[in-house]
Amino acid sequence: MRGIAAAVLVFEGMVIFFATLVALDLSDVDDATLWWVGGAASVACVLAAGLLGRRGGYQVGSALQVLVVAAGLVVPVMFFLGGVFAALWFFALYLGRRVERLRSESAG
């Protein structure tokens, strides 16, 4: 489960970074604000992927999904992108738990 969840977070970080670059040209928001919001969200996604092996790592990833969707208050397209990645995140958690349960049932 950790591999799939980490992949979602890393790809989310990359997409947020590239969305920040696009938002610089298309948004009326101040460039410094865009860099702070987009850069912080990108770095947080990658750091959260590294925390998945520790206690509370998945909770950090889940909280990050809420923050990325909330970034839509600064850059409206983030409502959509955050929603897509939040759906991917929770689907990865669901599938990961299901696979782990099936493995434990077949081993036991």
C-alpha positions in Angstrom: 0.0 0.0 0.0 2.8 2.4 0.8 4.2 2.3 -2.7 1.0 3.2 -4.4 0.3 6.0 -1.9 3.8 7.4 -2.2 3.5 7.4 -6.0 0.2 9.4 -5.7 1.9 11.9 -3.5 5.0 12.3 -5.6 3.0 12.7 -8.8 0.7 15.2 -7.0 3.7 17.2 -6.0 5.0 17.3 -9.6 1.5 18.3 -11.0 1.2 21.0 -8.4 4.6 22.4 -9.3 3.7 22.5 -13.0 0.3 23.9 -12.2 2.1 26.7 -10.3 4.1 27.5 -13.4 1.0 27.7 -15.5 -0.9 29.8 -12.9 1.9 32.4 -13.0 0.8 33.3 -16.6 -2.9 32.7 -16.3 -3.8 33.9 -12.8 -4.2 37.4 -11.4 -2.7 36.3 -8.1 0.6 37.8 -7.0 3.6 35.7 -8.2 5.1 35.5 -4.8 1.9 34.2 -3.3 1.7 31.6 -6.1 5.2 30.4 -5.5 4.7 30.2 -1.7 1.4 28.2 -2.0 2.5 26.0 -5.0 6.0 25.5 -3.8 5.0 24.6 -0.2 2.3 22.2 -1.5 4.8 20.5 -3.9 7.4 20.1 -1.2 4.9 18.9 1.3 3.6 16.2 -1.0 7.1 14.8 -1.5 7.9 15.0 2.2 4.6 13.3 3.0 5.5 10.5 0.7 8.7 9.9 2.8 6.6 9.9 6.0 4.4 7.0 4.9 6.6 4.4 6.6 6.2 6.2 10.0 3.4 6.4 12.5 0.9 9.0 11.4 2.2 9.2 7.8 -1.1 8.3 6.2 -2.9 10.9 8.4 -0.4 13.5 7.2 -1.1 12.5 3.6 -4.8 12.7 4.1 -4.6 16.1 5.8 -2.4 17.3 2.9 -5.3 16.4 0.5 -7.6 18.7 2.3 -5.0 21.5 2.2 -4.4 21.0 -1.6 -8.1 21.3 -2.2 -8.2 24.4 0.0 -5.4 25.9 -2.2 -8.3 26.4 -4.7 -9.1 29.5 -2.6 -5.8 31.0 -4.0 -5.8 29.3 -7.4 -9.3 28.1 -8.4 -8.0 25.3 -10.7 -6.6 23.6 -7.5 -10.2 22.8 -6.5 -10.3 20.4 -9.5 -6.7 19.2 -9.3 -6.9 18.7 -5.5 -10.2 16.8 -5.9 -8.7 14.5 -8.5 -5.7 13.7 -6.4 -7.8 13.4 -3.2 -9.9 10.8 -5.1 -6.7 9.0 -6.2 -5.3 9.1 -2.7 -8.4 7.6 -1.0 -8.8 5.0 -3.8 -5.1 4.0 -3.3 -5.8 3.6 0.5 -8.9 1.6 -0.2 -7.2 -0.7 -2.7 -4.1 -1.1 -0.5 -6.2 -2.2 2.5 -8.1 -4.6 0.3 -5.0 -6.2 -1.1 -3.4 -6.5 2.4 -6.6 -8.1 3.7 -6.7 -10.6 0.8 -3.0 -11.4 1.4 -3.6 -12.1 5.1 -6.7 -14.3 4.4 -4.8 -16.4 1.8 -1.7 -16.7 4.1 -3.8 -17.7 7.1 
